[in-house]
């Protein structure tokens, strides 16, 4: 019986430690609007269980601003699950295309989005808080 109690206590402690490991850095709040160097803007908000990150495309500029892609302005195109503090992994979907994305909040006012298609073609863009 003592062994079962020890296992239960260890499991509860491990669960608590893993949840706190995913906690946000208090100085880093991903909620808000972030813009890249081309003028493309996303509004990010914690969603789902409160640790997922959702992204709504607000403005689309540059080579990606095709008629097909502009139809996604104003819609949620990204949802990602938190994998560690200030890091989320999920998908970006727009225009019939889907890609894997890693979103990393690198400071209180910057977010990097690395998008990959088929795991081969990857690009990272930095977005600054507006």
N, CA, C and O atoms as a MOPAC input file, in Angstrom:
PM7 MOZYME 1SCF
protein

 N      0.82500 1    -1.18800 1     0.00000 1
 C      0.00000 1     0.00000 1     0.00000 1
 C      0.86800 1     1.24900 1     0.00000 1
 O      0.54800 1     2.23000 1    -0.67000 1
 N      1.97400 1     1.21500 1     0.75500 1
 C      2.88400 1     2.34900 1     0.81400 1
 C      3.44000 1     2.64400 1    -0.58900 1
 O      3.58500 1     3.80500 1    -0.97000 1
 N      3.74500 1     1.59900 1    -1.34200 1
 C      4.25700 1     1.76400 1    -2.71100 1
 C      3.22300 1     2.46400 1    -3.59200 1
 O      3.59200 1     3.34100 1    -4.37300 1
 N      1.94800 1     2.10500 1    -3.49200 1
 C      0.90100 1     2.74900 1    -4.28600 1
 C      0.77900 1     4.22600 1    -3.94500 1
 O      0.60700 1     5.05500 1    -4.83900 1
 N      0.86700 1     4.56500 1    -2.65900 1
 C      0.80400 1     5.96900 1    -2.26000 1
 C      1.98800 1     6.73800 1    -2.82900 1
 O      1.83500 1     7.86500 1    -3.30100 1
 N      3.17100 1     6.12700 1    -2.78300 1
 C      4.37100 1     6.77900 1    -3.31500 1
 C      4.23600 1     7.01800 1    -4.81700 1
 O      4.59800 1     8.08600 1    -5.31200 1
 N      3.71900 1     6.03000 1    -5.53900 1
 C      3.52100 1     6.16200 1    -6.98100 1
 C      2.50100 1     7.25500 1    -7.27000 1
 O      2.69500 1     8.05200 1    -8.18800 1
 N      1.41200 1     7.30300 1    -6.49700 1
 C      0.38200 1     8.31700 1    -6.69300 1
 C      0.93400 1     9.71300 1    -6.43300 1
 O      0.63900 1    10.64800 1    -7.17700 1
 N      1.73300 1     9.85700 1    -5.37900 1
 C      2.33600 1    11.15600 1    -5.06700 1
 C      3.31300 1    11.55400 1    -6.16600 1
 O      3.32200 1    12.70800 1    -6.59300 1
 N      4.13400 1    10.61800 1    -6.62700 1
 C      5.09600 1    10.91000 1    -7.69700 1
 C      4.37600 1    11.30200 1    -8.97700 1
 O      4.80800 1    12.22600 1    -9.66600 1
 N      3.29100 1    10.62200 1    -9.30800 1
 C      2.53000 1    10.95400 1   -10.51600 1
 C      1.91600 1    12.33700 1   -10.41300 1
 O      1.92900 1    13.10000 1   -11.37800 1
 N      1.37700 1    12.66200 1    -9.24400 1
 C      0.78200 1    13.99300 1    -9.05100 1
 C      1.84700 1    15.06600 1    -9.16000 1
 O      1.61200 1    16.10800 1    -9.77200 1
 N      3.01300 1    14.83000 1    -8.57900 1
 C      4.10400 1    15.79000 1    -8.64200 1
 C      4.59500 1    15.95100 1   -10.08200 1
 O      4.81900 1    17.07500 1   -10.53100 1
 N      4.76100 1    14.86300 1   -10.80000 1
 C      5.20000 1    14.93400 1   -12.19500 1
 C      4.19100 1    15.69200 1   -13.03600 1
 O      4.57400 1    16.48000 1   -13.90100 1
 N      2.91300 1    15.46600 1   -12.79500 1
 C      1.86600 1    16.16700 1   -13.52100 1
 C      1.94600 1    17.66600 1   -13.25600 1
 O      1.82800 1    18.46800 1   -14.18300 1
 N      2.14200 1    18.04400 1   -12.01200 1
 C      2.25000 1    19.45700 1   -11.65800 1
 C      3.47300 1    20.08000 1   -12.30300 1
 O      3.40000 1    21.19900 1   -12.81000 1
 N      4.59700 1    19.37500 1   -12.29500 1
 C      5.81700 1    19.90000 1   -12.89600 1
 C      5.66500 1    20.06900 1   -14.40000 1
 O      6.13400 1    21.06500 1   -14.95100 1
 N      5.02600 1    19.12700 1   -15.07700 1
 C      4.87600 1    19.24400 1   -16.52200 1
 C      3.93600 1    20.37900 1   -16.89100 1
 O      4.14200 1    21.03900 1   -17.90900 1
 N      2.90300 1    20.62000 1   -16.08000 1
 C      2.01300 1    21.74600 1   -16.35800 1
 C      2.72200 1    23.06600 1   -16.15000 1
 O      2.52600 1    23.99600 1   -16.93200 1
 N      3.54400 1    23.17500 1   -15.11100 1
 C      4.24100 1    24.43300 1   -14.88100 1
 C      5.32900 1    24.64100 1   -15.91800 1
 O      5.68100 1    25.78400 1   -16.21000 1
 N      5.87100 1    23.57200 1   -16.48300 1
 C      6.88200 1    23.72600 1   -17.52800 1
 C      6.28400 1    24.35900 1   -18.77300 1
 O      6.99300 1    25.02100 1   -19.53100 1
 N      4.98600 1    24.16500 1   -18.99600 1
 C      4.33200 1    24.75700 1   -20.15600 1
 C      3.79100 1    26.15700 1   -19.87700 1
 O      3.31000 1    26.82700 1   -20.79100 1
 N      3.86500 1    26.59200 1   -18.64900 1
 C      3.31900 1    27.90400 1   -18.30500 1
 C      4.03200 1    28.99100 1   -19.09500 1
 O      5.21000 1    28.87100 1   -19.43000 1
 N      3.30200 1    30.03700 1   -19.37900 1
 C      3.86300 1    31.17200 1   -20.08800 1
 C      4.80400 1    31.94600 1   -19.19000 1
 O      4.57800 1    32.04300 1   -17.98400 1
 N      5.85200 1    32.49300 1   -19.76600 1
 C      6.67300 1    33.47500 1   -19.07600 1
 C      5.77200 1    34.67900 1   -18.85200 1
 O      5.16100 1    35.17700 1   -19.79700 1
 N      5.68100 1    35.14800 1   -17.62300 1
 C      4.74500 1    36.23300 1   -17.28400 1
 C      4.97600 1    37.47600 1   -18.12400 1
 O      4.03400 1    38.22800 1   -18.37500 1
 N      6.21100 1    37.71200 1   -18.56700 1
 C      6.51500 1    38.90000 1   -19.36900 1
 C      6.07800 1    38.71900 1   -20.82300 1
 O      5.97700 1    39.69500 1   -21.56600 1
 N      5.82300 1    37.49600 1   -21.22600 1
 C      5.46200 1    37.20200 1   -22.60900 1
 C      3.96500 1    36.93700 1   -22.69800 1
 O      3.47800 1    35.93800 1   -22.16800 1
 N      3.24400 1    37.80900 1   -23.35400 1
 C      1.81400 1    37.63800 1   -23.55800 1
 C      1.57500 1    37.57700 1   -25.06300 1
 O      1.73700 1    38.59300 1   -25.73900 1
 N      1.19600 1    36.42200 1   -25.61300 1
 C      1.03100 1    36.30900 1   -27.05400 1
 C     -0.25000 1    36.94500 1   -27.58600 1
 O     -0.42600 1    37.05500 1   -28.79900 1
 N     -1.14000 1    37.36200 1   -26.70000 1
 C     -2.39700 1    37.97100 1   -27.13900 1
 C     -2.12500 1    39.34800 1   -27.73500 1
 O     -1.52700 1    40.21100 1   -27.09200 1
 N     -2.57300 1    39.53800 1   -28.97400 1
 C     -2.39600 1    40.84800 1   -29.59300 1
 C     -2.15500 1    40.72700 1   -31.08300 1
 O     -2.18500 1    39.63500 1   -31.65000 1
 N     -1.91700 1    41.86500 1   -31.70100 1
 C     -1.68800 1    41.92100 1   -33.14700 1
 C     -0.19800 1    42.09700 1   -33.41900 1
 O      0.46400 1    42.94700 1   -32.82400 1
 N      0.31100 1    41.27300 1   -34.33300 1
 C      1.72600 1    41.27500 1   -34.68900 1
 C      1.84200 1    41.39800 1   -36.21500 1
 O      1.05900 1    40.80000 1   -36.95200 1
 N      2.83000 1    42.18000 1   -36.68000 1
 C      2.99000 1    42.49700 1   -38.10700 1
 C      4.40100 1    42.12900 1   -38.55700 1
 O      5.36400 1    42.33400 1   -37.81700 1
 N      4.52700 1    41.58100 1   -39.77800 1
 C      5.85600 1    41.26900 1   -40.31400 1
 C      6.38400 1    42.45500 1   -41.13100 1
 O      5.71100 1    43.47800 1   -41.25000 1
 N      7.58100 1    42.31200 1   -41.68800 1
 C      8.22500 1    43.39500 1   -42.43400 1
 C      7.48200 1    43.76600 1   -43.71400 1
 O      7.70300 1    44.85100 1   -44.25300 1
 N      6.61300 1    42.90000 1   -44.20900 1
 C      5.86800 1    43.16100 1   -45.43900 1
 C      4.52700 1    43.83900 1   -45.17800 1
 O      3.89200 1    44.35000 1   -46.10100 1
 N      4.09500 1    43.83900 1   -43.90300 1
 C      2.80800 1    44.43200 1   -43.54700 1
 C      1.71300 1    43.41600 1   -43.30300 1
 O      0.57800 1    43.79100 1   -43.01100 1
 N      2.03400 1    42.12400 1   -43.41800 1
 C      1.05800 1    41.08400 1   -43.10100 1
 C      0.87400 1    41.05200 1   -41.58800 1
 O      1.84900 1    41.08900 1   -40.83700 1
 N     -0.37800 1    40.98300 1   -41.14400 1
 C     -0.66900 1    41.04100 1   -39.71000 1
 C     -1.56000 1    39.88800 1   -39.28000 1
 O     -2.48900 1    39.49500 1   -39.98500 1
 N     -1.24900 1    39.35900 1   -38.10000 1
 C     -2.04700 1    38.33700 1   -37.43200 1
 C     -2.44900 1    38.86200 1   -36.06300 1
 O     -1.69200 1    39.58800 1   -35.41800 1
 N     -3.64100 1    38.48900 1   -35.62700 1
 C     -4.02400 1    38.68300 1   -34.23500 1
 C     -3.98100 1    37.31300 1   -33.59200 1
 O     -4.64900 1    36.37900 1   -34.03500 1
 N     -3.17900 1    37.20500 1   -32.53300 1
 C     -3.03300 1    35.95600 1   -31.79600 1
 C     -3.81200 1    36.03200 1   -30.50000 1
 O     -3.90800 1    37.09000 1   -29.87700 1
 N     -4.37300 1    34.89000 1   -30.09700 1
 C     -5.08800 1    34.79800 1   -28.82900 1
 C     -4.96100 1    33.37800 1   -28.30400 1
 O     -5.02100 1    32.41100 1   -29.06300 1
 N     -4.78300 1    33.26700 1   -26.99500 1
 C     -4.80800 1    31.94500 1   -26.39000 1
 C     -6.22200 1    31.40000 1   -26.54400 1
 O     -7.19500 1    32.13400 1   -26.37300 1
 N     -6.33600 1    30.12700 1   -26.86400 1
 C     -7.63900 1    29.54200 1   -27.14800 1
 C     -7.66400 1    28.09300 1   -26.67500 1
 O     -6.73500 1    27.63200 1   -26.01200 1
 N     -8.72100 1    27.38500 1   -27.01400 1
 C     -8.84200 1    25.97800 1   -26.63100 1
 C     -8.82900 1    25.84300 1   -25.12200 1
 O     -9.67500 1    26.40900 1   -24.43000 1
 N     -7.87300 1    25.09700 1   -24.61900 1
 C     -7.76000 1    24.87500 1   -23.17700 1
 C     -7.11000 1    26.05000 1   -22.45400 1
 O     -6.87600 1    25.99200 1   -21.24700 1
 N     -6.82000 1    27.11200 1   -23.19400 1
 C     -6.16700 1    28.28200 1   -22.60800 1
 C     -4.67400 1    28.30100 1   -22.82100 1
 O     -4.00400 1    29.28000 1   -22.49300 1
 N     -4.13900 1    27.20000 1   -23.38000 1
 C     -2.71300 1    27.16200 1   -23.69400 1
 C     -2.47300 1    27.02300 1   -25.19000 1
 O     -1.34500 1    27.19600 1   -25.65100 1
 N     -3.52300 1    26.71100 1   -25.96100 1
 C     -3.40000 1    26.68600 1   -27.42200 1
 C     -3.27500 1    28.12600 1   -27.90600 1
 O     -3.66100 1    29.05900 1   -27.20200 1
 N     -2.73400 1    28.30500 1   -29.10800 1
 C     -2.62200 1    29.63400 1   -29.69000 1
 C     -3.33900 1    29.63800 1   -31.02700 1
 O     -3.05500 1    28.81400 1   -31.89700 1
 N     -4.27300 1    30.57000 1   -31.18800 1
 C     -5.00800 1    30.71700 1   -32.44400 1
 C     -4.58200 1    32.01000 1   -33.11100 1
 O     -4.32400 1    33.01200 1   -32.44300 1
 N     -4.51200 1    31.98100 1   -34.42600 1
 C     -4.10500 1    33.16200 1   -35.17400 1
 C     -5.11600 1    33.49600 1   -36.25000 1
 O     -5.49200 1    32.64200 1   -37.05200 1
 N     -5.55600 1    34.74900 1   -36.26200 1
 C     -6.47500 1    35.25300 1   -37.27900 1
 C     -5.69000 1    36.15600 1   -38.21600 1
 O     -4.96100 1    37.04200 1   -37.76800 1
 N     -5.83700 1    35.93400 1   -39.50900 1
 C     -5.16100 1    36.75100 1   -40.51300 1
 C     -5.91700 1    38.06600 1   -40.65800 1
 O     -7.08200 1    38.07800 1   -41.05400 1
 N     -5.24600 1    39.18000 1   -40.33300 1
 C     -5.89400 1    40.49200 1   -40.38500 1
 C     -5.59700 1    41.23600 1   -41.68500 1
 O     -6.49100 1    41.83000 1   -42.28700 1
 N     -4.34400 1    41.19800 1   -42.11100 1
 C     -3.89600 1    41.91600 1   -43.30700 1
 C     -2.92000 1    41.00600 1   -44.02600 1
 O     -2.09600 1    40.35100 1   -43.38700 1
 N     -3.00000 1    40.95800 1   -45.34200 1
 C     -2.08600 1    40.14500 1   -46.13700 1
 C     -1.43200 1    41.03400 1   -47.18000 1
 O     -2.12000 1    41.65000 1   -47.99400 1
 N     -0.11200 1    41.10300 1   -47.16100 1
 C      0.66300 1    41.92900 1   -48.09600 1
 C      1.74600 1    41.07900 1   -48.74300 1
 O      2.01200 1    39.95700 1   -48.31200 1
 N      2.36500 1    41.62600 1   -49.78000 1
 C      3.48900 1    40.95500 1   -50.42900 1
 C      3.02300 1    39.92200 1   -51.43800 1
 O      1.87900 1    39.94000 1   -51.89000 1
 N      3.93900 1    39.01700 1   -51.78300 1
 C      3.67300 1    38.00000 1   -52.80600 1
 C      2.53000 1    37.06000 1   -52.43700 1
 O      1.90000 1    36.47400 1   -53.31700 1
 N      2.26100 1    36.91400 1   -51.15100 1
 C      1.18700 1    36.01300 1   -50.70400 1
 C     -0.20200 1    36.61400 1   -50.89100 1
 O     -1.20200 1    35.91300 1   -50.73400 1
 N     -0.27700 1    37.89900 1   -51.22300 1
 C     -1.57400 1    38.58600 1   -51.32400 1
 C     -2.25000 1    38.29900 1   -52.66400 1
 O     -2.55200 1    39.20900 1   -53.43600 1
 N     -2.47700 1    37.01500 1   -52.91800 1
 C     -3.18600 1    36.62300 1   -54.13800 1
 C     -4.69100 1    36.72400 1   -53.87800 1
 O     -5.12900 1    36.77100 1   -52.72900 1
 N     -5.46500 1    36.75600 1   -54.94400 1
 C     -6.92100 1    36.84200 1   -54.78800 1
 C     -7.44000 1    35.69500 1   -53.93100 1
 O     -8.30100 1    35.89200 1   -53.07300 1
 N     -6.91200 1    34.49600 1   -54.16600 1
 C     -7.35100 1    33.32800 1   -53.40000 1
 C     -7.01200 1    33.47400 1   -51.91500 1
 O     -7.84700 1    33.17600 1   -51.06100 1
 N     -5.80700 1    33.92500 1   -51.60200 1
 C     -5.39600 1    34.06200 1   -50.20700 1
 C     -6.08000 1    35.22900 1   -49.50600 1
 O     -6.34000 1    35.16200 1   -48.30400 1
 N     -6.37400 1    36.29700 1   -50.24100 1
 C     -7.05000 1    37.44600 1   -49.63100 1
 C     -8.43200 1    37.08200 1   -49.10500 1
 O     -8.96400 1    37.77000 1   -48.23400 1
 N     -9.01100 1    36.01500 1   -49.62100 1
 C    -10.32200 1    35.55600 1   -49.13400 1
 C    -10.25100 1    35.09600 1   -47.67400 1
 O    -11.28700 1    34.98100 1   -47.01900 1
 N     -9.04500 1    34.83200 1   -47.15400 1
 C     -8.88300 1    34.34900 1   -45.78400 1
 C     -8.62900 1    35.46300 1   -44.77800 1
 O     -8.52600 1    35.20400 1   -43.57900 1
 N     -8.52800 1    36.70300 1   -45.25600 1
 C     -8.36300 1    37.83200 1   -44.34000 1
 C     -9.60700 1    37.90600 1   -43.45100 1
 O    -10.73700 1    37.85100 1   -43.93600 1
 N     -9.38000 1    38.03000 1   -42.16100 1
 C    -10.48300 1    38.08200 1   -41.19800 1
 C    -10.89500 1    36.72800 1   -40.65400 1
 O    -11.84600 1    36.63800 1   -39.87800 1
 N    -10.19100 1    35.66700 1   -41.04800 1
 C    -10.54300 1    34.33600 1   -40.55500 1
 C     -9.37400 1    33.72000 1   -39.78100 1
 O     -8.21200 1    34.07400 1   -39.97700 1
 N     -9.72400 1    32.79500 1   -38.90500 1
 C     -8.69600 1    32.06600 1   -38.16500 1
 C     -8.05200 1    31.06900 1   -39.11800 1
 O     -8.73000 1    30.20300 1   -39.67200 1
 N     -6.74700 1    31.19400 1   -39.30700 1
 C     -6.03300 1    30.30300 1   -40.22100 1
 C     -4.99700 1    29.44500 1   -39.50100 1
 O     -4.32600 1    28.61900 1   -40.12000 1
 N     -4.87300 1    29.64500 1   -38.19000 1
 C     -3.83500 1    28.94700 1   -37.45900 1
 C     -4.34100 1    28.52500 1   -36.08900 1
 O     -5.00100 1    29.29400 1   -35.39000 1
 N     -4.01700 1    27.27600 1   -35.71000 1
 C     -4.23200 1    26.82200 1   -34.34500 1
 C     -3.07600 1    25.90600 1   -33.99900 1
 O     -2.71500 1    25.01700 1   -34.77100 1
 N     -2.50000 1    26.13300 1   -32.82800 1
 C     -1.31300 1    25.38000 1   -32.43400 1
 C     -1.38300 1    25.04600 1   -30.95100 1
 O     -1.92100 1    25.80600 1   -30.14600 1
 N     -0.82500 1    23.89000 1   -30.61400 1
 C     -0.77700 1    23.45300 1   -29.22100 1
 C      0.56400 1    23.83600 1   -28.62600 1
 O      1.60000 1    23.76600 1   -29.28800 1
 N      0.52800 1    24.23900 1   -27.37000 1
 C      1.76300 1    24.60800 1   -26.69500 1
 C      2.59700 1    23.36200 1   -26.44300 1
 O      2.09600 1    22.36300 1   -25.92800 1
 N      3.88500 1    23.42700 1   -26.81200 1
 C      4.79000 1    22.29900 1   -26.61600 1
 C      5.82100 1    22.57700 1   -25.54000 1
 O      6.38600 1    21.65500 1   -24.95200 1
 N      6.06100 1    23.84400 1   -25.28900 1
 C      6.92200 1    24.28200 1   -24.19000 1
 C      6.61400 1    25.75400 1   -23.95200 1
 O      5.84500 1    26.35400 1   -24.70300 1
 N      7.19900 1    26.33400 1   -22.93000 1
 C      6.91200 1    27.73600 1   -22.62600 1
 C      7.20200 1    28.59900 1   -23.85300 1
 O      8.30200 1    28.56000 1   -24.40500 1
 N      6.20900 1    29.37400 1   -24.27000 1
 C      6.33200 1    30.32800 1   -25.37300 1
 C      6.55400 1    29.68600 1   -26.74500 1
 O      7.02800 1    30.35300 1   -27.66400 1
 N      6.22100 1    28.41100 1   -26.89400 1
 C      6.36100 1    27.71000 1   -28.17800 1
 C      5.10200 1    26.89000 1   -28.43700 1
 O      4.62900 1    26.16300 1   -27.56300 1
 N      4.55900 1    27.01700 1   -29.66700 1
 C      3.36400 1    26.28900 1   -30.08400 1
 C      3.63800 1    25.63500 1   -31.42000 1
 O      4.35200 1    26.19000 1   -32.25500 1
 N      3.06900 1    24.44900 1   -31.62700 1
 C      3.18800 1    23.75100 1   -32.91200 1
 C      1.79100 1    23.38600 1   -33.38200 1
 O      0.96200 1    22.89500 1   -32.61500 1
 N      1.54900 1    23.64000 1   -34.67500 1
 C      0.23600 1    23.34600 1   -35.23300 1
 C      0.25600 1    23.51600 1   -36.73600 1
 O      1.25500 1    23.22300 1   -37.39400 1
 N     -0.85800 1    23.99400 1   -37.27700 1
 C     -0.98100 1    24.13000 1   -38.73100 1
 C     -1.45700 1    25.52500 1   -39.11000 1
 O     -2.13200 1    26.21800 1   -38.34900 1
 N     -1.07200 1    25.90200 1   -40.32600 1
 C     -1.60500 1    27.09400 1   -40.98000 1
 C     -2.37400 1    26.58000 1   -42.18500 1
 O     -1.83500 1    25.80700 1   -42.97700 1
 N     -3.62400 1    26.99400 1   -42.33600 1
 C     -4.44700 1    26.54400 1   -43.45000 1
 C     -5.09900 1    27.73700 1   -44.12100 1
 O     -5.80200 1    28.52000 1   -43.48300 1
 N     -4.85500 1    27.86400 1   -45.42300 1
 C     -5.48100 1    28.93300 1   -46.20500 1
 C     -5.33800 1    28.60500 1   -47.68400 1
 O     -4.33500 1    28.03200 1   -48.10900 1
 N     -6.31800 1    28.96200 1   -48.44000 1
 C     -6.24800 1    28.78900 1   -49.88800 1
 C     -6.07500 1    27.35800 1   -50.34200 1
 O     -5.45000 1    27.10100 1   -51.37100 1
 N     -6.61900 1    26.43000 1   -49.58900 1
 C     -6.48200 1    25.02800 1   -49.96600 1
 C     -5.11200 1    24.46200 1   -49.64500 1
 O     -4.85600 1    23.28500 1   -49.89900 1
 N     -4.22400 1    25.28400 1   -49.09000 1
 C     -2.89900 1    24.82600 1   -48.70300 1
 C     -2.84800 1    24.66700 1   -47.19400 1
 O     -3.51700 1    25.38400 1   -46.45000 1
 N     -2.05500 1    23.73100 1   -46.77100 1
 C     -1.89000 1    23.49500 1   -45.34800 1
 C     -0.41600 1    23.28300 1   -45.08800 1
 O      0.26800 1    22.62300 1   -45.87100 1
 N      0.07300 1    23.82800 1   -44.01100 1
 C      1.47200 1    23.64400 1   -43.66700 1
 C      1.64400 1    23.56300 1   -42.17000 1
 O      0.81100 1    24.05000 1   -41.40500 1
 N      2.72700 1    22.94500 1   -41.76500 1
 C      3.04900 1    22.86100 1   -40.35700 1
 C      3.67100 1    24.17900 1   -39.93500 1
 O      4.38800 1    24.81300 1   -40.71000 1
 N      3.39500 1    24.58900 1   -38.70100 1
 C      3.93100 1    25.84800 1   -38.20700 1
 C      4.42600 1    25.68400 1   -36.77700 1
 O      3.83200 1    24.97700 1   -35.96300 1
 N      5.52800 1    26.35700 1   -36.50400 1
 C      6.02200 1    26.49000 1   -35.14600 1
 C      6.02600 1    27.97700 1   -34.83900 1
 O      6.64800 1    28.76600 1   -35.55100 1
 N      5.33300 1    28.35100 1   -33.78400 1
 C      5.23500 1    29.74600 1   -33.38000 1
 C      6.00800 1    29.87600 1   -32.08200 1
 O      5.73700 1    29.17500 1   -31.10800 1
 N      6.97900 1    30.78600 1   -32.08200 1
 C      7.81100 1    30.99200 1   -30.90400 1
 C      7.76600 1    32.45500 1   -30.52600 1
 O      8.09800 1    33.32000 1   -31.33500 1
 N      7.35900 1    32.73700 1   -29.30500 1
 C      7.40200 1    34.12000 1   -28.83800 1
 C      8.80200 1    34.33200 1   -28.28300 1
 O      9.15400 1    33.77400 1   -27.24400 1
 N      9.60300 1    35.14200 1   -28.97800 1
 C     11.00900 1    35.32600 1   -28.64100 1
 C     11.24900 1    36.48100 1   -27.68000 1
 O     12.30100 1    36.55400 1   -27.04300 1
 N     10.27800 1    37.38400 1   -27.57200 1
 C     10.33600 1    38.47200 1   -26.59600 1
 C      8.90500 1    38.92800 1   -26.34600 1
 O      7.96900 1    38.40500 1   -26.95100 1
 N      8.73800 1    39.88600 1   -25.47100 1
 C      7.39300 1    40.37100 1   -25.18200 1
 C      6.71700 1    40.93100 1   -26.42300 1
 O      5.49100 1    40.91800 1   -26.52700 1
 N      7.52400 1    41.42800 1   -27.37200 1
 C      6.95400 1    42.09600 1   -28.54100 1
 C      7.29200 1    41.45600 1   -29.87900 1
 O      7.05200 1    42.06900 1   -30.92000 1
 N      7.84200 1    40.24300 1   -29.88800 1
 C      8.13800 1    39.56500 1   -31.15700 1
 C      7.72800 1    38.09600 1   -31.11400 1
 O      7.86400 1    37.40600 1   -30.10300 1
 N      7.22100 1    37.65500 1   -32.25800 1
 C      6.84000 1    36.26200 1   -32.46900 1
 C      7.44800 1    35.82600 1   -33.79300 1
 O      7.34200 1    36.53400 1   -34.79400 1
 N      8.08500 1    34.66100 1   -33.79700 1
 C      8.59700 1    34.05600 1   -35.02900 1
 C      7.64000 1    32.94500 1   -35.44100 1
 O      7.21100 1    32.13500 1   -34.62000 1
 N      7.31900 1    32.92500 1   -36.72000 1
 C      6.51700 1    31.82800 1   -37.26900 1
 C      7.37200 1    31.11000 1   -38.30000 1
 O      7.79700 1    31.70200 1   -39.29200 1
 N      7.62000 1    29.82200 1   -38.05500 1
 C      8.29800 1    28.98900 1   -39.03100 1
 C      7.23600 1    28.11600 1   -39.68000 1
 O      6.60000 1    27.29700 1   -39.01500 1
 N      7.05200 1    28.29300 1   -40.96200 1
 C      6.07400 1    27.49700 1   -41.69600 1
 C      6.78200 1    26.55500 1   -42.64100 1
 O      7.74900 1    26.93900 1   -43.29900 1
 N      6.30300 1    25.31400 1   -42.71500 1
 C      6.90500 1    24.30500 1   -43.58400 1
 C      5.81100 1    23.58200 1   -44.36300 1
 O      4.74700 1    23.27400 1   -43.82500 1
 N      6.08800 1    23.31900 1   -45.63000 1
 C      5.21200 1    22.48600 1   -46.43900 1
 C      5.95500 1    21.20600 1   -46.75200 1
 O      7.10400 1    21.23000 1   -47.19300 1
 N      5.29700 1    20.09800 1   -46.52100 1
 C      5.85500 1    18.76400 1   -46.76200 1
 C      7.15300 1    18.55300 1   -45.99000 1
 O      7.96800 1    17.71000 1   -46.36300 1
 N      7.34600 1    19.31000 1   -44.92400 1
 C      8.52900 1    19.15600 1   -44.09800 1
 C      9.82200 1    19.56600 1   -44.76300 1
 O     10.89500 1    19.39500 1   -44.18400 1
 N      9.74300 1    20.10900 1   -45.98000 1
 C     10.95600 1    20.43600 1   -46.72500 1
 C     11.13000 1    21.93300 1   -46.93800 1
 O     12.20200 1    22.47900 1   -46.67500 1
 N     10.10100 1    22.58500 1   -47.40400 1
 C     10.17700 1    24.00200 1   -47.73300 1
 C      9.78000 1    24.81000 1   -46.50700 1
 O      8.59500 1    24.94700 1   -46.20500 1
 N     10.76700 1    25.34100 1   -45.80500 1
 C     10.49900 1    26.05600 1   -44.57200 1
 C     10.94500 1    27.51100 1   -44.69400 1
 O     11.91300 1    27.83200 1   -45.38300 1
 N     10.20700 1    28.38000 1   -44.00100 1
 C     10.53700 1    29.79300 1   -43.97000 1
 C     10.14300 1    30.32400 1   -42.60500 1
 O      9.10500 1    29.94900 1   -42.06000 1
 N     10.97400 1    31.19700 1   -42.05300 1
 C     10.67200 1    31.81900 1   -40.77100 1
 C     10.51300 1    33.31200 1   -40.96800 1
 O     11.36700 1    33.96600 1   -41.56700 1
 N      9.41600 1    33.84500 1   -40.46300 1
 C      9.17600 1    35.28500 1   -40.49200 1
 C      9.00900 1    35.78100 1   -39.06400 1
 O      8.43600 1    35.09600 1   -38.21500 1
 N      9.51700 1    36.98200 1   -38.81300 1
 C      9.41000 1    37.59700 1   -37.50100 1
 C      8.30000 1    38.64100 1   -37.55200 1
 O      8.23500 1    39.45900 1   -38.47000 1
 N      7.43300 1    38.59400 1   -36.55000 1
 C      6.30500 1    39.52000 1   -36.42800 1
 C      6.51600 1    40.34300 1   -35.16200 1
 O      6.88600 1    39.80600 1   -34.11800 1
 N      6.27800 1    41.65800 1   -35.26300 1
 C      6.44100 1    42.56400 1   -34.13200 1
 C      5.07500 1    43.05700 1   -33.66500 1
 O      4.16300 1    43.27700 1   -34.46300 1
 N      4.96400 1    43.22200 1   -32.36400 1
 C      3.70400 1    43.68600 1   -31.79000 1
 C      3.36100 1    45.06300 1   -32.35300 1
 O      4.20900 1    45.95200 1   -32.43000 1
 N      2.12100 1    45.21100 1   -32.73600 1
 C      1.66000 1    46.47400 1   -33.31800 1
 C      1.16200 1    47.39100 1   -32.23600 1
 O      0.73000 1    48.50700 1   -32.52300 1

